[in-house]
Amino acid sequence: MPATLFRKVWDLHTVRTLPNGQTQLFVGLHLIHEVTSPQAFDMLRARGLPVRFPDRTIATVDHIVPTRDQRRPFTDLMAEDMLSALERNCREHGIRLFDLSSGQQGIVHVIGPELGITQPGLTIACGDSHTSTHGAFGAVAFGIGTSQVRDVLASQTLAMDPLKVRRISVDGRLAPGVYAKDVILEIISRLGVNGGVGYAYEYAGDAISRMSMDERMTICNMSIEGGARVGYVNPDDTTVEYLRGRRFAPQGDAFEAAAAWWRSMASGSDARYDDEVRLDASQIRPRVTWGINPEQSISVDERLPAPEQMPPDARSSVSEALEFMGFGAGQPIKGTRIDVAFVGSCTNARLSDLREAARVVRGHRVARHVKALVVPGSQSVRSAAEREGLDRVFTEAGFEWRGAGCSMCLAMNQDRLEGRQICASSSNRNFKGRQGSPTGRTLLMSPAMVAAAAVAGEVVDVREFTTHGD
Ligand code: SF4
């Protein structure tokens, strides 16, 4: 059948059509963390319900964990309470928890893939918007709210509306200094923050095929920032080789059988799409956001837009963004002085991201006025980076080397902007207040661009970056 991966996975997981026309969808894997699960477990307890499939439920702690001192009890009592509640709930319901003592704790969207829990052909749900990350493996993965977390805990199913599928083909070669982050910022800039509402995004084209799994995860991660609840890449050799030998992937002959099935889930060459978009990878340049949503980005060598040059329906949001950011229409983004540099988050805190940032930083010093931190996406990423000596590259340059967690992506721990600080950040959201200060400002960019900005003390073009510093 000429079906897309989305359609195949959806149909395989359909339990029935509900009277209201929605699909009751089986959830193959439920990922939970400490922030969106406590209330869901309380609701379950109030109804006297067990967790329906504890073995399809995996927990980690990421959002609230301190990254400087992770000894228990945490000094932040609310964080300590949230982690204790998760531990209690997992114990009570027989759910596997990757806690701080496991050696494999980390951001939920980093540990699922690296443990081989995330696999092609699955439906995956998690109480976090960036669950789309797992689509890099050819899974149909989406974020859910707390009441849906309850529904999945109780029934392992959800009432869902099917999505249309837009294929976004990226062909051609990326220039040096241009990364997956720049590709997804370009896509969101073109299609808008609401352009993907009602769609799953299928990323295709030879530029995507050449990407590593880490890069594909960066792309899929930010699908939701373009309004698409689901983003995915068809499974191929890169997917299969990434999963081979991972702890929770099938082993031996079972792996080969699984790999054959995973490949069969890819969209057919004659699959029909509801919409198609094409991009030329060679035209993409390093991008930086200048506003208050991820659509508001420009290439690093461009100037900020003027409201009057924008379509009428975009003028007020551009004016609002310029005012909040304290930027003027037409000013270059290059040269914008920064206060904080953050390499971290489920978008860009994998080993390859840290390697790229370290490559830029090596032999330089962080500018005197900049506070710079690297927060690995998981304990495994942290250990692997330390084995390669990346921690020393960062600390010798003046970066702080932290424990794994979400950290300044959303500032639910002590890692926060202060006042009007400007942060060069490898995370995924530049909303007002996202990094902990209501007036703090976020410039999203690739980890290499963050590293270059940290050293220069201002936004620079990583392609031209040679030597800056004290
Ligand atoms: S790093 Fe940010 S986006 Fe990712 S799971 Fe944590 S809070 Fe959510």
Boltz pocket constraint, residues with backbone or C-beta under 6 A from the ligand:
constraints:
  - pocket:
      binder: B
      contacts: [[A, 62], [A, 63], [A, 107], [A, 108], [A, 109], [A, 128], [A, 129], [A, 130], [A, 345], [A, 346], [A, 347], [A, 405], [A, 406], [A, 409], [A, 410], [A, 428]]
      max_distance: 6.0
